[in-house]
Amino acid sequence: MTSDLQREIEYHEKLYSGFAQSHFAKPAVRALREHMVRRILKLTGAGKTSRVLSLGCGIGDTELLLAPHVGELTGLDLSPSAIRQARLDSEGVDNLQFIEGTLESAQIGPRSFDVVMAIFFLHHLPDTVPELASQIATILKPGGVFYSLDPSRYRLSGAIGELLIPKLMARYQSPNERQLAPGSTAEHFRKAGLEARFEYYDFISTPLAGLFPGWRLGYRATRAMDEALVRTPLLNRASSNFEVVARKR
């Protein structure tokens, strides 16, 4: 195991040993997760017969919200404590399973899934995104869709946060993560043979949910603002997060 990977696992073991469970359950964060699920369903076309794979699923809070809308859902994560919590929380949900490991150790075969999703995952492995894109192209069924959501390298909120609240920003960042450029990230999936594009996701709402996780009304208000901001030419390039949607022909 590489030292970088070991540091990532150690960071997430700490994150998922108490903090994540309480943080993700708070109203604004749950509202954010609900919005993510609506976006995933809209942009991927996932439905009641879809087989879905979630990479870097963590404790499975998004997956629990998505499971009622799809056929089967598998969550995959390297963190033992995250998978233990996810399995505990999903007891009784028949179409949802969680696996500790990687794509290789899970032995996922070609053309296995209609949808592969990765929520705040790609920026933890920026140097290996091209390799992952090729793996995803293999495991998607024809017509299948990949969806990801990650921080943008050009986000205005990140620059302001590093200036005003660097210690709080560091709390939400693992040792090796890096923000990604939307265009070049989508390009990795195009080079893997997928039809890929990116879309801007938000400016204020996700950072606000992190800073004030109990303020659901504040999240909803800023989410409404974001819907306009991400459609504003030039300004949207400073968005906080971006989505990649890539379809297999």
Contacts in CASP RR format, 6 or more apart in sequence:
PFRMAT RR
TARGET T0000
AUTHOR 0000-0000-0000
METHOD contacts of the structure
MODEL  1
MTSDLQREIEYHEKLYSGFAQSHFAKPAVRALREHMVRRILKLTGAGKTS
RVLSLGCGIGDTELLLAPHVGELTGLDLSPSAIRQARLDSEGVDNLQFIE
GTLESAQIGPRSFDVVMAIFFLHHLPDTVPELASQIATILKPGGVFYSLD
PSRYRLSGAIGELLIPKLMARYQSPNERQLAPGSTAEHFRKAGLEARFEY
YDFISTPLAGLFPGWRLGYRATRAMDEALVRTPLLNRASSNFEVVARKR
4 175 0 8 1.000
4 176 0 8 1.000
5 78 0 8 1.000
7 174 0 8 1.000
7 175 0 8 1.000
7 176 0 8 1.000
8 78 0 8 1.000
8 124 0 8 1.000
8 174 0 8 1.000
8 175 0 8 1.000
8 176 0 8 1.000
9 78 0 8 1.000
9 79 0 8 1.000
11 174 0 8 1.000
11 175 0 8 1.000
12 58 0 8 1.000
12 77 0 8 1.000
12 78 0 8 1.000
12 79 0 8 1.000
12 81 0 8 1.000
12 82 0 8 1.000
12 174 0 8 1.000
13 79 0 8 1.000
13 80 0 8 1.000
13 81 0 8 1.000
16 58 0 8 1.000
16 59 0 8 1.000
16 79 0 8 1.000
16 81 0 8 1.000
16 82 0 8 1.000
16 85 0 8 1.000
17 81 0 8 1.000
20 58 0 8 1.000
20 59 0 8 1.000
20 82 0 8 1.000
20 85 0 8 1.000
21 59 0 8 1.000
21 85 0 8 1.000
23 29 0 8 1.000
23 210 0 8 1.000
23 213 0 8 1.000
24 30 0 8 1.000
24 33 0 8 1.000
24 59 0 8 1.000
24 61 0 8 1.000
25 61 0 8 1.000
26 213 0 8 1.000
26 214 0 8 1.000
27 213 0 8 1.000
27 214 0 8 1.000
27 215 0 8 1.000
27 216 0 8 1.000
27 219 0 8 1.000
28 208 0 8 1.000
28 209 0 8 1.000
28 210 0 8 1.000
28 212 0 8 1.000
28 213 0 8 1.000
28 214 0 8 1.000
28 215 0 8 1.000
28 216 0 8 1.000
28 218 0 8 1.000
28 219 0 8 1.000
29 209 0 8 1.000
29 210 0 8 1.000
29 213 0 8 1.000
29 214 0 8 1.000
30 61 0 8 1.000
30 216 0 8 1.000
31 209 0 8 1.000
31 216 0 8 1.000
31 219 0 8 1.000
31 220 0 8 1.000
31 223 0 8 1.000
32 205 0 8 1.000
32 206 0 8 1.000
32 209 0 8 1.000
32 219 0 8 1.000
33 61 0 8 1.000
33 62 0 8 1.000
33 65 0 8 1.000
34 65 0 8 1.000
35 205 0 8 1.000
35 223 0 8 1.000
36 62 0 8 1.000
36 119 0 8 1.000
36 149 0 8 1.000
37 62 0 8 1.000
37 65 0 8 1.000
37 66 0 8 1.000
37 69 0 8 1.000
39 147 0 8 1.000
39 149 0 8 1.000
39 201 0 8 1.000
39 243 0 8 1.000
40 46 0 8 1.000
40 66 0 8 1.000
40 115 0 8 1.000
40 117 0 8 1.000
40 147 0 8 1.000
41 47 0 8 1.000
41 66 0 8 1.000
41 69 0 8 1.000
43 145 0 8 1.000
43 147 0 8 1.000
43 199 0 8 1.000
43 243 0 8 1.000
43 245 0 8 1.000
44 50 0 8 1.000
44 115 0 8 1.000
44 117 0 8 1.000
44 144 0 8 1.000
44 145 0 8 1.000
44 147 0 8 1.000
44 245 0 8 1.000
45 115 0 8 1.000
45 145 0 8 1.000
46 52 0 8 1.000
46 66 0 8 1.000
46 69 0 8 1.000
46 70 0 8 1.000
46 114 0 8 1.000
46 115 0 8 1.000
46 145 0 8 1.000
47 69 0 8 1.000
47 70 0 8 1.000
47 71 0 8 1.000
48 69 0 8 1.000
48 70 0 8 1.000
48 71 0 8 1.000
49 71 0 8 1.000
49 114 0 8 1.000
50 70 0 8 1.000
50 71 0 8 1.000
50 72 0 8 1.000
50 114 0 8 1.000
50 115 0 8 1.000
51 70 0 8 1.000
51 71 0 8 1.000
51 72 0 8 1.000
51 73 0 8 1.000
51 74 0 8 1.000
51 112 0 8 1.000
51 113 0 8 1.000
51 114 0 8 1.000
51 115 0 8 1.000
51 141 0 8 1.000
52 66 0 8 1.000
52 70 0 8 1.000
52 71 0 8 1.000
52 72 0 8 1.000
52 73 0 8 1.000
52 74 0 8 1.000
52 113 0 8 1.000
52 114 0 8 1.000
52 115 0 8 1.000
52 116 0 8 1.000
52 117 0 8 1.000
53 73 0 8 1.000
53 74 0 8 1.000
53 75 0 8 1.000
53 76 0 8 1.000
53 108 0 8 1.000
53 112 0 8 1.000
53 113 0 8 1.000
53 115 0 8 1.000
53 116 0 8 1.000
53 117 0 8 1.000
53 139 0 8 1.000
54 60 0 8 1.000
54 62 0 8 1.000
54 63 0 8 1.000
54 66 0 8 1.000
54 73 0 8 1.000
54 74 0 8 1.000
54 75 0 8 1.000
54 76 0 8 1.000
54 116 0 8 1.000
54 117 0 8 1.000
54 118 0 8 1.000
54 119 0 8 1.000
55 75 0 8 1.000
55 76 0 8 1.000
55 103 0 8 1.000
55 116 0 8 1.000
55 117 0 8 1.000
55 118 0 8 1.000
55 121 0 8 1.000
56 75 0 8 1.000
56 76 0 8 1.000
56 77 0 8 1.000
56 78 0 8 1.000
56 118 0 8 1.000
56 119 0 8 1.000
56 121 0 8 1.000
57 63 0 8 1.000
57 75 0 8 1.000
57 76 0 8 1.000
57 77 0 8 1.000
57 82 0 8 1.000
57 86 0 8 1.000
57 98 0 8 1.000
58 77 0 8 1.000
58 79 0 8 1.000
58 82 0 8 1.000
58 83 0 8 1.000
58 86 0 8 1.000
59 82 0 8 1.000
59 85 0 8 1.000
59 86 0 8 1.000
59 89 0 8 1.000
60 75 0 8 1.000
60 82 0 8 1.000
60 85 0 8 1.000
60 86 0 8 1.000
60 89 0 8 1.000
60 90 0 8 1.000
60 98 0 8 1.000
61 89 0 8 1.000
62 119 0 8 1.000
63 73 0 8 1.000
63 75 0 8 1.000
63 86 0 8 1.000
63 90 0 8 1.000
63 96 0 8 1.000
63 98 0 8 1.000
64 89 0 8 1.000
64 90 0 8 1.000
64 93 0 8 1.000
64 96 0 8 1.000
66 73 0 8 1.000
67 73 0 8 1.000
67 90 0 8 1.000
67 93 0 8 1.000
67 95 0 8 1.000
67 96 0 8 1.000
70 95 0 8 1.000
70 115 0 8 1.000
71 95 0 8 1.000
72 95 0 8 1.000
72 96 0 8 1.000
73 95 0 8 1.000
73 96 0 8 1.000
73 97 0 8 1.000
74 96 0 8 1.000
74 97 0 8 1.000
74 98 0 8 1.000
74 99 0 8 1.000
74 113 0 8 1.000
75 86 0 8 1.000
75 96 0 8 1.000
75 97 0 8 1.000
75 98 0 8 1.000
75 99 0 8 1.000
76 98 0 8 1.000
76 99 0 8 1.000
76 101 0 8 1.000
76 102 0 8 1.000
76 103 0 8 1.000
76 106 0 8 1.000
77 83 0 8 1.000
77 86 0 8 1.000
77 98 0 8 1.000
77 99 0 8 1.000
77 100 0 8 1.000
77 101 0 8 1.000
78 100 0 8 1.000
78 101 0 8 1.000
78 102 0 8 1.000
79 100 0 8 1.000
80 100 0 8 1.000
83 98 0 8 1.000
83 99 0 8 1.000
83 100 0 8 1.000
86 98 0 8 1.000
87 98 0 8 1.000
90 96 0 8 1.000
90 98 0 8 1.000
99 106 0 8 1.000
103 132 0 8 1.000
103 135 0 8 1.000
103 139 0 8 1.000
108 139 0 8 1.000
109 138 0 8 1.000
109 139 0 8 1.000
110 138 0 8 1.000
110 139 0 8 1.000
111 138 0 8 1.000
111 139 0 8 1.000
111 140 0 8 1.000
111 141 0 8 1.000
111 142 0 8 1.000
112 139 0 8 1.000
112 141 0 8 1.000
113 139 0 8 1.000
113 140 0 8 1.000
113 141 0 8 1.000
113 144 0 8 1.000
114 140 0 8 1.000
114 141 0 8 1.000
114 143 0 8 1.000
114 144 0 8 1.000
114 145 0 8 1.000
115 144 0 8 1.000
115 145 0 8 1.000
115 146 0 8 1.000
115 147 0 8 1.000
116 136 0 8 1.000
116 139 0 8 1.000
116 140 0 8 1.000
116 145 0 8 1.000
116 146 0 8 1.000
116 147 0 8 1.000
117 146 0 8 1.000
117 147 0 8 1.000
117 148 0 8 1.000
118 146 0 8 1.000
118 147 0 8 1.000
118 148 0 8 1.000
118 149 0 8 1.000
118 150 0 8 1.000
119 148 0 8 1.000
119 149 0 8 1.000
120 149 0 8 1.000
120 150 0 8 1.000
120 151 0 8 1.000
121 148 0 8 1.000
121 150 0 8 1.000
122 129 0 8 1.000
122 132 0 8 1.000
122 148 0 8 1.000
122 150 0 8 1.000
122 180 0 8 1.000
122 185 0 8 1.000
122 244 0 8 1.000
123 150 0 8 1.000
123 151 0 8 1.000
123 177 0 8 1.000
123 178 0 8 1.000
123 179 0 8 1.000
123 180 0 8 1.000
124 174 0 8 1.000
124 176 0 8 1.000
124 177 0 8 1.000
125 132 0 8 1.000
126 177 0 8 1.000
126 178 0 8 1.000
126 180 0 8 1.000
129 180 0 8 1.000
129 185 0 8 1.000
129 188 0 8 1.000
130 188 0 8 1.000
130 191 0 8 1.000
130 192 0 8 1.000
133 188 0 8 1.000
133 189 0 8 1.000
133 191 0 8 1.000
133 192 0 8 1.000
133 194 0 8 1.000
133 246 0 8 1.000
134 192 0 8 1.000
136 146 0 8 1.000
136 189 0 8 1.000
136 192 0 8 1.000
136 194 0 8 1.000
136 246 0 8 1.000
137 189 0 8 1.000
137 192 0 8 1.000
137 193 0 8 1.000
137 194 0 8 1.000
137 248 0 8 1.000
140 146 0 8 1.000
140 194 0 8 1.000
140 248 0 8 1.000
141 248 0 8 1.000
142 248 0 8 1.000
142 249 0 8 1.000
143 247 0 8 1.000
143 248 0 8 1.000
143 249 0 8 1.000
144 247 0 8 1.000
144 248 0 8 1.000
145 245 0 8 1.000
145 246 0 8 1.000
145 247 0 8 1.000
145 248 0 8 1.000
146 189 0 8 1.000
146 194 0 8 1.000
146 196 0 8 1.000
146 244 0 8 1.000
146 245 0 8 1.000
146 246 0 8 1.000
146 247 0 8 1.000
146 248 0 8 1.000
147 243 0 8 1.000
147 244 0 8 1.000
147 245 0 8 1.000
148 185 0 8 1.000
148 243 0 8 1.000
148 244 0 8 1.000
149 201 0 8 1.000
149 241 0 8 1.000
149 242 0 8 1.000
149 243 0 8 1.000
150 179 0 8 1.000
150 180 0 8 1.000
150 185 0 8 1.000
150 241 0 8 1.000
150 242 0 8 1.000
150 244 0 8 1.000
151 158 0 8 1.000
151 179 0 8 1.000
151 180 0 8 1.000
151 240 0 8 1.000
151 241 0 8 1.000
152 179 0 8 1.000
152 180 0 8 1.000
152 181 0 8 1.000
152 182 0 8 1.000
152 200 0 8 1.000
152 239 0 8 1.000
152 240 0 8 1.000
152 241 0 8 1.000
152 242 0 8 1.000
153 178 0 8 1.000
153 179 0 8 1.000
153 180 0 8 1.000
153 181 0 8 1.000
154 179 0 8 1.000
154 181 0 8 1.000
154 182 0 8 1.000
154 237 0 8 1.000
154 238 0 8 1.000
154 239 0 8 1.000
155 179 0 8 1.000
155 238 0 8 1.000
155 239 0 8 1.000
155 240 0 8 1.000
155 241 0 8 1.000
156 203 0 8 1.000
156 238 0 8 1.000
156 239 0 8 1.000
156 240 0 8 1.000
157 203 0 8 1.000
157 204 0 8 1.000
157 207 0 8 1.000
157 240 0 8 1.000
158 169 0 8 1.000
158 179 0 8 1.000
158 207 0 8 1.000
158 240 0 8 1.000
161 168 0 8 1.000
161 169 0 8 1.000
162 169 0 8 1.000
168 211 0 8 1.000
172 210 0 8 1.000
180 242 0 8 1.000
182 198 0 8 1.000
182 200 0 8 1.000
182 242 0 8 1.000
182 244 0 8 1.000
183 198 0 8 1.000
185 198 0 8 1.000
185 242 0 8 1.000
185 244 0 8 1.000
186 196 0 8 1.000
186 197 0 8 1.000
186 198 0 8 1.000
186 244 0 8 1.000
186 246 0 8 1.000
187 196 0 8 1.000
189 196 0 8 1.000
189 244 0 8 1.000
189 246 0 8 1.000
190 196 0 8 1.000
190 246 0 8 1.000
192 246 0 8 1.000
193 248 0 8 1.000
193 249 0 8 1.000
194 246 0 8 1.000
194 247 0 8 1.000
194 248 0 8 1.000
194 249 0 8 1.000
195 246 0 8 1.000
195 247 0 8 1.000
195 248 0 8 1.000
195 249 0 8 1.000
196 244 0 8 1.000
196 245 0 8 1.000
196 246 0 8 1.000
196 247 0 8 1.000
197 244 0 8 1.000
197 245 0 8 1.000
197 246 0 8 1.000
198 242 0 8 1.000
198 243 0 8 1.000
198 244 0 8 1.000
198 245 0 8 1.000
199 230 0 8 1.000
199 242 0 8 1.000
199 243 0 8 1.000
199 245 0 8 1.000
200 230 0 8 1.000
200 236 0 8 1.000
200 237 0 8 1.000
200 239 0 8 1.000
200 241 0 8 1.000
200 242 0 8 1.000
200 243 0 8 1.000
201 226 0 8 1.000
201 230 0 8 1.000
201 239 0 8 1.000
201 240 0 8 1.000
201 241 0 8 1.000
201 242 0 8 1.000
201 243 0 8 1.000
202 223 0 8 1.000
202 226 0 8 1.000
202 229 0 8 1.000
202 230 0 8 1.000
202 239 0 8 1.000
202 240 0 8 1.000
202 241 0 8 1.000
203 222 0 8 1.000
203 225 0 8 1.000
203 226 0 8 1.000
203 229 0 8 1.000
203 230 0 8 1.000
203 238 0 8 1.000
203 239 0 8 1.000
203 240 0 8 1.000
204 222 0 8 1.000
204 225 0 8 1.000
204 226 0 8 1.000
204 229 0 8 1.000
204 240 0 8 1.000
205 219 0 8 1.000
205 222 0 8 1.000
205 223 0 8 1.000
205 225 0 8 1.000
205 226 0 8 1.000
206 240 0 8 1.000
206 241 0 8 1.000
207 240 0 8 1.000
208 215 0 8 1.000
208 218 0 8 1.000
208 219 0 8 1.000
208 222 0 8 1.000
209 219 0 8 1.000
212 218 0 8 1.000
212 219 0 8 1.000
229 235 0 8 1.000
229 236 0 8 1.000
229 239 0 8 1.000
230 236 0 8 1.000
230 239 0 8 1.000
END
